Amino acid sequence: MGKSIRTTFSLPSEQHGELLRIAEDSHVSTAWVVREAVRLYLAERYPLLQETGKEQTMGETEQSAKKRR
């Protein structure tokens, strides 16, 4: 993955609340949840652009968090 670019956007309050809940339940940041959602969307919508490699999936991150407990 290349250099990160900071992006600002607005969400309806319901979506923001859901985003916070998902991040808390998964023991990850809200930024990570958004990056993962974008990665999954792009992989599904534009499979030829899909990166191979280093980024963890939500399931892998949850498993790592459980191991640390």
N, C-alpha and C positions, 0 to 999 in steps of 0.2 A: 504494500500500500504506500502511496506517495505522501506528500506533504498534506497535512490537514488544513482545511479552510473553515474558519468560523462562519456559521450561518445563523441568522435570526429569522424566526417565523412566528406566527400566531396560531394558536389552537383554540377551539371552543373549550370552555371550562370542563365539560364532561370528558373530552378526550385527554385534557391535561391531567385530570384526576385519575383516569385510567392509566395513563403513562406513569404517574407517581406510584400507583398501586403495584403495577407490574415490576417497576424497578425495585421497590421495597421488598416485594415477595421473592424476587430473584436475586436479591443482594448485589445489585449492580446499579450504576448511575443511570439517570434518565437519559443522558447523552448516549450511553451505550445502547439503551433500548431503541432510541431513534436511529442510531447507526445500523443496528441489526435489522430493524424494520426496513430501512432503505436498501440494505444489502439483499435481503430476501425478496423485496419487490423487484429490484433490478435483475436478480437471478431468474425470477419467474417470468418477468416481462421481456427481458432482453438476455436470453441465456448465452449468447455468444460473447457478451461482455463479462461474464462471470469470472471472477478471480479464483485462482486456486491458491490454497496456502494457509496463511498463519492466523486468520481471524477465527475466534471461537464462536460456536453457535450458542444459542441460549441454553440448550441442554448441557453442553460441555461446561458452561460457566456455572450452572446450578450444581452440577456434579462436583466441580472444584470447590464451591462454597461449602457443600456438605462435608467434604473431606477435611476442610479446615476447622470445622466445629468440634 
